[in-house]
Amino acid sequence: MSERFAVTGAGGCIGAWVVRLLRDAGDDVVGIDLAGASRHRQRMLGVDDVEQRSCDVTDRAATATALRDADRIIHLAGLQIPFCRADPSLGAAVNVVGTVNVFEAAREAGRLAGPLVFASSVAAFAGDDDGTDPRGRAATHYGVYKRANEGTAQVYWYDDEVASIGFRPYTVYGIGRDQGVTAAPTWAMLAAVRGEPYAITYSGRSHLQLARDVAQAFIDAARAPFRGAATLNLSGACPDAAEIVAAIRAAVPGADVTVDGPVLPFPAPLDASAYAGVVGRPEPVTPLAAGVAETVAAFRGLLAAGALELA
Ligand SMILES: NC(=O)c1ccc[n+]([C@@H]2O[C@H](COP(=O)([O-])OP(=O)(O)OC[C@H]3O[C@@H](n4cnc5c(N)ncnc54)[C@H](O)[C@@H]3O)[C@@H](O)[C@H]2O)c1
């Protein structure tokens, strides 16, 4: 029988891409998300017919039930910076307790065929960290919760030998990226396609990572023969906001995109040299120009088909 992947947060941007790539590869995948969570990203990627289980990861018993038959787990359910800022208690429940519940489910089931793969974030670091110091500080509730999850993963390895790989995505862009602080580049690409003006709300240098690449990294990690607990930075292009604007204008000549906002409170560039040694494969990285062109073309196709949906 084929292995079964379980993806929490499967309705989210990265989750929908993970489901899409697993389906494209012919893998057995079950998506896990809140009851009533939007499936619009899965619809845009053509995978909304995937088996779906409703589960709130803050509910330990429900999480164990939802993950009971998973051979590989990719844990992406979470609340982003604005939602954690608006309700820190809920943010901690979902991002911290939810992650503990996913690890508990994996430990209890005892059947994982590879590392439990989870999403940390660049927000685990403050702007003046160099991104490599494990004692680095976080500047947001969200970042503190992500840092807690990195520690949780280590303890599950030491105590229970539940292996794990966490990734710290930075600015993920592409179809389906429609919420969170760093969704601005994707909004700018959509505005350019629509012929509308758009101001990117932050400045400075940051890694831009195509959602399809990030999803592939999560899948590759879930298949890795890795034993231990590692949390890894991701790399990809590291443009400043003006270079993002230039990349969008290269794909959409005359695009009216500007930059108006503070520098992000995260460090860049990050050292991602540990990736290949842990995952056992090179990091999937689409060059920025190609990723922007791909995203612009996909937005054009969705608009032409009347199939664009946003959060
Ligand atoms: N997108 C980025 O740039 C970025 C950067 C760094 C880290 N991350 C992390 O990667 C992960 C996925 O990011 P994304 O962009 O796909 O996020 P997203 O906001 O698009 O999707 C998150 C998904 O989690 C689900 N969810 C929320 N609360 C839940 C709960 N209690 N139980 C079950 N599901 C719940 C939501 O319904 C949603 O479908 C998150 O953990 C996020 O913090 C994302």
The ligand as a Tripos MOL2 file, in Angstrom:
@<TRIPOS>MOLECULE
LIG
   44    48     1     0     0
SMALL
NO_CHARGES

@<TRIPOS>ATOM
      1 N1          3.6100   32.3680    4.0830 N.am      1 LIG1
      2 C1          4.7890   32.7600    4.5900 C.2       1 LIG1
      3 O1          5.4600   33.6650    4.0560 O.2       1 LIG1
      4 C2          5.3300   32.0810    5.8280 C.ar      1 LIG1
      5 C3          6.5580   32.4910    6.3220 C.ar      1 LIG1
      6 C4          7.0650   31.8870    7.4710 C.ar      1 LIG1
      7 C5          6.3650   30.8720    8.0770 C.ar      1 LIG1
      8 N2          5.1630   30.4750    7.5910 N.ar      1 LIG1
      9 C6          4.4330   29.4070    8.2970 C.3       1 LIG1
     10 O2          4.0990   28.3780    7.3860 O.3       1 LIG1
     11 C7          2.8430   27.7990    7.7520 C.3       1 LIG1
     12 C8          1.9160   27.8430    6.5590 C.3       1 LIG1
     13 O3          1.8650   29.1730    6.0890 O.3       1 LIG1
     14 P1          0.7620   29.6380    5.0420 P.3       1 LIG1
     15 O4          1.2690   30.8480    4.3620 O.co2     1 LIG1
     16 O5          0.3280   28.4740    4.2440 O.co2     1 LIG1
     17 O6         -0.3930   30.0750    6.0600 O.3       1 LIG1
     18 P2         -1.9330   30.3480    5.8040 P.3       1 LIG1
     19 O7         -2.3370   31.3960    6.7750 O.co2     1 LIG1
     20 O8         -2.1840   30.5740    4.3370 O.co2     1 LIG1
     21 O9         -2.6290   28.9660    6.1810 O.3       1 LIG1
     22 C9         -2.6830   28.4700    7.4860 C.3       1 LIG1
     23 C10        -3.7570   27.3820    7.5310 C.3       1 LIG1
     24 O10        -3.8390   26.9210    8.8920 O.3       1 LIG1
     25 C11        -5.2040   26.7040    9.1850 C.3       1 LIG1
     26 N3         -5.4520   26.7820   10.6200 N.ar      1 LIG1
     27 C12        -5.4750   27.8990   11.3900 C.ar      1 LIG1
     28 N4         -5.8020   27.5660   12.6580 N.ar      1 LIG1
     29 C13        -5.9790   26.2190   12.6750 C.ar      1 LIG1
     30 C14        -6.3300   25.3000   13.6890 C.ar      1 LIG1
     31 N5         -6.5740   25.6990   14.9460 N.pl3     1 LIG1
     32 N6         -6.4300   23.9940   13.3620 N.ar      1 LIG1
     33 C15        -6.1970   23.5800   12.0870 C.ar      1 LIG1
     34 N7         -5.8620   24.4010   11.0720 N.ar      1 LIG1
     35 C16        -5.7590   25.7200   11.3810 C.ar      1 LIG1
     36 C17        -5.9330   27.8270    8.4230 C.3       1 LIG1
     37 O11        -7.3200   27.5310    8.2600 O.3       1 LIG1
     38 C18        -5.1480   27.8860    7.1320 C.3       1 LIG1
     39 O12        -5.7190   27.0490    6.1380 O.3       1 LIG1
     40 C19         2.3410   28.5740    8.9590 C.3       1 LIG1
     41 O13         2.6870   27.8760   10.1310 O.3       1 LIG1
     42 C20         3.1030   29.8820    8.8610 C.3       1 LIG1
     43 O14         3.2540   30.4690   10.1310 O.3       1 LIG1
     44 C21         4.6290   31.0530    6.4660 C.ar      1 LIG1
@<TRIPOS>BOND
     1     1     2 1
     2     2     3 2
     3     2     4 1
     4     4     5 ar
     5     4    44 ar
     6     5     6 ar
     7     6     7 ar
     8     7     8 ar
     9     8     9 1
    10     8    44 ar
    11     9    10 1
    12     9    42 1
    13    10    11 1
    14    11    12 1
    15    11    40 1
    16    12    13 1
    17    13    14 1
    18    14    15 2
    19    14    16 1
    20    14    17 1
    21    17    18 1
    22    18    19 2
    23    18    20 1
    24    18    21 1
    25    21    22 1
    26    22    23 1
    27    23    24 1
    28    23    38 1
    29    24    25 1
    30    25    26 1
    31    25    36 1
    32    26    27 ar
    33    26    35 ar
    34    27    28 ar
    35    28    29 ar
    36    29    30 ar
    37    29    35 ar
    38    30    31 1
    39    30    32 ar
    40    32    33 ar
    41    33    34 ar
    42    34    35 ar
    43    36    37 1
    44    36    38 1
    45    38    39 1
    46    40    41 1
    47    40    42 1
    48    42    43 1
@<TRIPOS>SUBSTRUCTURE
     1 LIG1         1 GROUP 0 **** ****
